[in-house]
């Protein structure tokens, strides 16, 4: 029994495509190592009312 397996890597996407699919893109403005308070503050500032 033989199985066809695609061993080719997926092509890299453009940055704008990655932002649409990156679930953490909304946190890109935060510095590495930001704590809960900084993250909460950032999210509340960008929240639509």
Backbone as XML, in Angstrom:
<?xml version="1.0"?>
<chain id="A" units="angstrom">
  <residue number="1" name="UNK">
    <atom name="N" x="0.841" y="-1.167" z="0.000"/>
    <atom name="CA" x="0.000" y="0.000" z="0.000"/>
    <atom name="C" x="0.894" y="1.240" z="0.000"/>
  </residue>
  <residue number="2" name="UNK">
    <atom name="N" x="0.630" y="2.170" z="-0.900"/>
    <atom name="CA" x="1.399" y="3.412" z="-0.951"/>
    <atom name="C" x="0.471" y="4.589" z="-0.663"/>
  </residue>
  <residue number="3" name="UNK">
    <atom name="N" x="1.055" y="5.593" z="-0.040"/>
    <atom name="CA" x="0.292" y="6.787" z="0.296"/>
    <atom name="C" x="1.032" y="7.992" z="-0.239"/>
  </residue>
  <residue number="4" name="UNK">
    <atom name="N" x="0.323" y="8.847" z="-0.945"/>
    <atom name="CA" x="0.931" y="10.085" z="-1.424"/>
    <atom name="C" x="0.947" y="11.090" z="-0.282"/>
  </residue>
  <residue number="5" name="UNK">
    <atom name="N" x="2.139" y="11.572" z="0.040"/>
    <atom name="CA" x="2.286" y="12.545" z="1.110"/>
    <atom name="C" x="2.942" y="13.781" z="0.521"/>
  </residue>
  <residue number="6" name="UNK">
    <atom name="N" x="2.368" y="14.936" z="0.798"/>
    <atom name="CA" x="2.923" y="16.191" z="0.317"/>
    <atom name="C" x="4.001" y="16.648" z="1.289"/>
  </residue>
  <residue number="7" name="UNK">
    <atom name="N" x="5.262" y="16.534" z="0.882"/>
    <atom name="CA" x="6.364" y="16.923" z="1.747"/>
    <atom name="C" x="6.869" y="18.320" z="1.435"/>
  </residue>
  <residue number="8" name="UNK">
    <atom name="N" x="6.244" y="18.986" z="0.509"/>
    <atom name="CA" x="6.646" y="20.343" z="0.159"/>
    <atom name="C" x="6.148" y="21.310" z="1.228"/>
  </residue>
  <residue number="9" name="UNK">
    <atom name="N" x="7.018" y="22.230" z="1.687"/>
    <atom name="CA" x="6.544" y="23.218" z="2.672"/>
    <atom name="C" x="5.577" y="24.195" z="2.029"/>
  </residue>
  <residue number="10" name="UNK">
    <atom name="N" x="4.673" y="24.725" z="2.846"/>
    <atom name="CA" x="3.733" y="25.712" z="2.335"/>
    <atom name="C" x="4.493" y="26.990" z="2.002"/>
  </residue>
  <residue number="11" name="UNK">
    <atom name="N" x="4.103" y="27.669" z="0.931"/>
    <atom name="CA" x="4.775" y="28.928" z="0.594"/>
    <atom name="C" x="4.517" y="29.969" z="1.680"/>
  </residue>
  <residue number="12" name="UNK">
    <atom name="N" x="5.532" y="30.827" z="1.878"/>
    <atom name="CA" x="5.359" y="31.876" z="2.887"/>
    <atom name="C" x="4.354" y="32.894" z="2.389"/>
  </residue>
  <residue number="13" name="UNK">
    <atom name="N" x="3.569" y="33.404" z="3.330"/>
    <atom name="CA" x="2.554" y="34.390" z="2.979"/>
    <atom name="C" x="3.100" y="35.787" z="3.194"/>
  </residue>
  <residue number="14" name="UNK">
    <atom name="N" x="2.464" y="36.731" z="2.546"/>
    <atom name="CA" x="2.816" y="38.131" z="2.751"/>
    <atom name="C" x="2.416" y="38.545" z="4.161"/>
  </residue>
  <residue number="15" name="UNK">
    <atom name="N" x="3.093" y="39.539" z="4.709"/>
    <atom name="CA" x="2.821" y="39.992" z="6.076"/>
    <atom name="C" x="1.363" y="40.378" z="6.287"/>
  </residue>
  <residue number="16" name="UNK">
    <atom name="N" x="0.754" y="41.027" z="5.286"/>
    <atom name="CA" x="-0.634" y="41.455" z="5.459"/>
    <atom name="C" x="-1.571" y="40.260" z="5.580"/>
  </residue>
  <residue number="17" name="UNK">
    <atom name="N" x="-1.261" y="39.168" z="4.943"/>
    <atom name="CA" x="-2.085" y="37.967" z="5.075"/>
    <atom name="C" x="-1.909" y="37.366" z="6.464"/>
  </residue>
  <residue number="18" name="UNK">
    <atom name="N" x="-0.686" y="37.379" z="6.993"/>
    <atom name="CA" x="-0.431" y="36.826" z="8.310"/>
    <atom name="C" x="-1.185" y="37.606" z="9.379"/>
  </residue>
  <residue number="19" name="UNK">
    <atom name="N" x="-1.255" y="38.923" z="9.251"/>
    <atom name="CA" x="-1.969" y="39.738" z="10.233"/>
    <atom name="C" x="-3.440" y="39.372" z="10.291"/>
  </residue>
  <residue number="20" name="UNK">
    <atom name="N" x="-4.030" y="39.031" z="9.152"/>
    <atom name="CA" x="-5.441" y="38.670" z="9.124"/>
    <atom name="C" x="-5.684" y="37.336" z="9.823"/>
  </residue>
  <residue number="21" name="UNK">
    <atom name="N" x="-4.698" y="36.484" z="9.822"/>
    <atom name="CA" x="-4.871" y="35.146" z="10.372"/>
    <atom name="C" x="-4.199" y="34.973" z="11.726"/>
  </residue>
  <residue number="22" name="UNK">
    <atom name="N" x="-3.371" y="35.916" z="12.145"/>
    <atom name="CA" x="-2.642" y="35.811" z="13.399"/>
    <atom name="C" x="-3.548" y="36.197" z="14.557"/>
  </residue>
  <residue number="23" name="UNK">
    <atom name="N" x="-3.890" y="35.267" z="15.413"/>
    <atom name="CA" x="-4.812" y="35.581" z="16.502"/>
    <atom name="C" x="-4.225" y="36.520" z="17.552"/>
  </residue>
  <residue number="24" name="UNK">
    <atom name="N" x="-2.917" y="36.766" z="17.510"/>
    <atom name="CA" x="-2.295" y="37.664" z="18.479"/>
    <atom name="C" x="-1.862" y="38.984" z="17.864"/>
  </residue>
  <residue number="25" name="UNK">
    <atom name="N" x="-2.279" y="39.261" z="16.646"/>
    <atom name="CA" x="-1.854" y="40.480" z="15.960"/>
    <atom name="C" x="-2.265" y="41.742" z="16.709"/>
  </residue>
  <residue number="26" name="UNK">
    <atom name="N" x="-3.362" y="41.683" z="17.432"/>
    <atom name="CA" x="-3.826" y="42.857" z="18.177"/>
    <atom name="C" x="-2.915" y="43.195" z="19.358"/>
  </residue>
  <residue number="27" name="UNK">
    <atom name="N" x="-1.947" y="42.344" z="19.640"/>
    <atom name="CA" x="-1.006" y="42.592" z="20.728"/>
    <atom name="C" x="0.373" y="42.996" z="20.232"/>
  </residue>
  <residue number="28" name="UNK">
    <atom name="N" x="0.524" y="43.215" z="18.926"/>
    <atom name="CA" x="1.818" y="43.537" z="18.350"/>
    <atom name="C" x="2.419" y="44.832" z="18.898"/>
  </residue>
  <residue number="29" name="UNK">
    <atom name="N" x="1.587" y="45.763" z="19.350"/>
    <atom name="CA" x="2.084" y="47.038" z="19.856"/>
    <atom name="C" x="2.682" y="46.925" z="21.253"/>
  </residue>
  <residue number="30" name="UNK">
    <atom name="N" x="2.461" y="45.817" z="21.929"/>
    <atom name="CA" x="2.981" y="45.636" z="23.276"/>
    <atom name="C" x="4.437" y="45.183" z="23.241"/>
  </residue>
  <residue number="31" name="UNK">
    <atom name="N" x="5.190" y="45.604" z="24.246"/>
    <atom name="CA" x="6.571" y="45.172" z="24.358"/>
    <atom name="C" x="6.616" y="43.726" z="24.831"/>
  </residue>
  <residue number="32" name="UNK">
    <atom name="N" x="7.669" y="43.014" z="24.455"/>
    <atom name="CA" x="7.848" y="41.654" z="24.941"/>
    <atom name="C" x="7.944" y="41.691" z="26.457"/>
  </residue>
  <residue number="33" name="UNK">
    <atom name="N" x="7.314" y="40.764" z="27.106"/>
    <atom name="CA" x="7.350" y="40.683" z="28.553"/>
    <atom name="C" x="6.288" y="41.514" z="29.249"/>
  </residue>
  <residue number="34" name="UNK">
    <atom name="N" x="5.358" y="42.082" z="28.498"/>
    <atom name="CA" x="4.286" y="42.874" z="29.105"/>
    <atom name="C" x="3.464" y="41.980" z="30.028"/>
  </residue>
  <residue number="35" name="UNK">
    <atom name="N" x="3.043" y="42.549" z="31.138"/>
    <atom name="CA" x="2.273" y="41.788" z="32.111"/>
    <atom name="C" x="0.782" y="41.930" z="31.880"/>
  </residue>
  <residue number="36" name="UNK">
    <atom name="N" x="0.027" y="41.308" z="32.741"/>
    <atom name="CA" x="-1.427" y="41.306" z="32.623"/>
    <atom name="C" x="-2.012" y="42.714" z="32.619"/>
  </residue>
  <residue number="37" name="UNK">
    <atom name="N" x="-1.485" y="43.584" z="33.481"/>
    <atom name="CA" x="-2.017" y="44.944" z="33.572"/>
    <atom name="C" x="-1.812" y="45.702" z="32.277"/>
  </residue>
  <residue number="38" name="UNK">
    <atom name="N" x="-0.618" y="45.590" z="31.693"/>
    <atom name="CA" x="-0.341" y="46.267" z="30.431"/>
    <atom name="C" x="-1.209" y="45.721" z="29.305"/>
  </residue>
  <residue number="39" name="UNK">
    <atom name="N" x="-1.394" y="44.425" z="29.272"/>
    <atom name="CA" x="-2.222" y="43.810" z="28.230"/>
    <atom name="C" x="-3.675" y="44.246" z="28.391"/>
  </residue>
  <residue number="40" name="UNK">
    <atom name="N" x="-4.186" y="44.208" z="29.625"/>
    <atom name="CA" x="-5.565" y="44.626" z="29.879"/>
    <atom name="C" x="-5.765" y="46.082" z="29.477"/>
  </residue>
  <residue number="41" name="UNK">
    <atom name="N" x="-4.831" y="46.948" z="29.849"/>
    <atom name="CA" x="-4.921" y="48.368" z="29.516"/>
    <atom name="C" x="-4.916" y="48.566" z="27.998"/>
  </residue>
  <residue number="42" name="UNK">
    <atom name="N" x="-4.030" y="47.861" z="27.310"/>
    <atom name="CA" x="-3.943" y="47.969" z="25.843"/>
    <atom name="C" x="-5.250" y="47.524" z="25.192"/>
  </residue>
  <residue number="43" name="UNK">
    <atom name="N" x="-5.792" y="46.422" z="25.664"/>
    <atom name="CA" x="-7.038" y="45.914" z="25.082"/>
    <atom name="C" x="-8.213" y="46.851" z="25.361"/>
  </residue>
  <residue number="44" name="UNK">
    <atom name="N" x="-8.263" y="47.424" z="26.560"/>
    <atom name="CA" x="-9.376" y="48.310" z="26.885"/>
    <atom name="C" x="-9.292" y="49.615" z="26.108"/>
  </residue>
  <residue number="45" name="UNK">
    <atom name="N" x="-8.081" y="50.083" z="25.798"/>
    <atom name="CA" x="-7.925" y="51.307" z="25.006"/>
    <atom name="C" x="-8.364" y="51.100" z="23.560"/>
  </residue>
  <residue number="46" name="UNK">
    <atom name="N" x="-8.131" y="49.907" z="23.032"/>
    <atom name="CA" x="-8.461" y="49.649" z="21.625"/>
    <atom name="C" x="-9.868" y="49.089" z="21.438"/>
  </residue>
  <residue number="47" name="UNK">
    <atom name="N" x="-10.578" y="48.894" z="22.530"/>
    <atom name="CA" x="-11.932" y="48.319" z="22.477"/>
    <atom name="C" x="-12.927" y="49.328" z="21.917"/>
  </residue>
  <residue number="48" name="UNK">
    <atom name="N" x="-13.793" y="48.855" z="21.032"/>
    <atom name="CA" x="-14.840" y="49.706" z="20.482"/>
    <atom name="C" x="-15.986" y="49.790" z="21.481"/>
  </residue>
  <residue number="49" name="UNK">
    <atom name="N" x="-16.517" y="50.982" z="21.628"/>
    <atom name="CA" x="-17.632" y="51.147" z="22.574"/>
    <atom name="C" x="-18.927" y="51.304" z="21.832"/>
  </residue>
</chain>
